[in-house]
């Protein structure tokens, strides 16, 4: 009986998911806009730099992308301090875009990051920080 109810709940969740959310197998985060944006960014690898900003950015290399990521992080932090939610939203979108571009160039897949976040779920931030600081 419990298995039937669990299956019904799972099916209901899948049916009620918004159109912009792909429900992934259990234990995986849903695919969403960041996954789709990453796919678009990856599709621009090797494209004509005159054809898109992403192609131009990628043609300039990993160091330039990392620099842009840092600039966007600072701009997002500034808007957070200024307490301007609309500007913080815009800068956050820029920050995420440049982070995904860096992942694409370095070869990091979004699912690897989602898996790491899932691994940390339920673990105290203090404990996680201590784990990274101490050699294993």
N, C-alpha and C positions, 0 to 999 in steps of 0.2 A: 504494500500500500504506500509506504514512504517513497519507494522508487517511482511509482506512478505519479505521485504528487510532485516530486522533484523534476520529472520529465515534463509534466504539464507547466510548471513554473518556468523551466528553461525555454520551452517552446513559446510561452507567452512573452518572455523577455525578448526573444528573437523577433517575434511578430510585432512587438511594440517599439522596437528600436527605431529611432528616427532614420530617415532615408540617408542622411549623411554619415551614419555610423555603421560600420561593418562589424558584426558580432564574430569574434574570433573564438576558437576552441577554448575550453576551460583552461585557466592558468595563463592566458594571454590577454593583454590589453586590447581593446577594440581598435581597429584601424580607423583613423580619422584624418582630418585635414593635414596634420603634420606628415602622415605617411604619403598622402597624395601629393603634397608639396614636394616631398623628397623625391618621389618618382619623376616629377616634372623637372626638378633640378638635375637629377641624374640624366635625364633625356637630353639635356643641353651640353653634356660633356662632349667636347670635340666639335661642337657646332660653330658656325661662323660667328666670331665676336661682334660683327655688325648686326647680327640677327636678334640678339637679346642681351639684356643686362647680365643675366646669369652666365651666358657663354663668354661675355667679355670679362666678367669677374673671374671665372674659372681659368681663362687664358692667362690671367695675370699671376696665377699660382697660389699655392697654399699659404705662403707668408702674407700675401696681400689680403686673402680671405680672413686669416687670423687677425690681421690688423683691423679690418672692417668690423669683425665680431667684437673686438675690444672697444672700438669707438661706439658701437651700438649699445654695448653693455653700460658704458659710462653715460650715454645719453638717456638710457632707460633709468639709471640710478638717479640722475639729475631730475628727471620728470617725477620720479617717486618722491623725492625730497620736496619738490615744488608743490606736490599734492594736486597735480592736474591729471585726473584719470584719463581724459581723452588723449592727451599727449603721451601718457604712459602706455596706453593701449597701442598707439601707433609705433612707439619706439620698441615695445615688446614684440610686435609683429616683425619689425626689422631685425631685432636680435635673434629671434627664432629662425628667420629666413637665413641669416648669415651663419648661424650654428649648423643648420642643415646643409648648407653649401660646403662648410668645412668638413662635415662628416662625409659628404659625397667624395670630396677630393682625397681624404685620408683613407677612405674605405670602410668607414664605420656605418653599419646598417641601423636604422631606427630600432628595429626589433631587439638588437643587442642592448640598446639603452633601456628600452622598455623592460627587457628581462632583468637588467641590473636594478631598475626601480622596483620591480616585483620582488626580487631577492631581498631588498631592503625593507619591504613593506612589513610593518609591525615591529621593526627593530628601532629602538631608541636612537635618535640622532647622536646622542652622546656616546652610546655604545659603538655605533658605526664609525664615528670619528676616531675613537680609541683603537678600533680594529685596524684602521688604515695607518695609524701612527706607529703601532707596534709591529716589528717584524715577526713573521710567522715561522 
